[in-house]
Amino acid sequence: MEILQLIALGLDVLLVAAAIMAYLTRPRIGGELARGLGILLVGVMILGLAHLLESILFVVINVGLYVNEVVHRLFVGFGFVWVIVGFVTMNRAFRE
């Protein structure tokens, strides 16, 4: 494994760790707002995992470029769906 691949893998691990830390240190608020924030932060974790998965597929498992890029984009899209649902839920909490 090349040094830049190791650096990328390390940064991906940091992204996932930061997302987990954000989830664990989120403010303890109640109701719909808390639910929306939790959903949003799960989406952030999925986005971090998408990058880690891309590095693992590319470097460790040696999956082809185009397959890897499609899988990465599917995970990123899925993560953004969670982020959007989280924001919609939080927005609904503010309107009530």
Secondary structure, DSSP 8 states (H G I E B T S, - for coil): --HHHHHHHHHHHHHHHHHHHHHHTS----HHHHHHHHHHHHHHHHHHHHHHHHHIIIIIS---HHHHHHHHHHHHHHHHHHHHHHHHHHHHHHH-
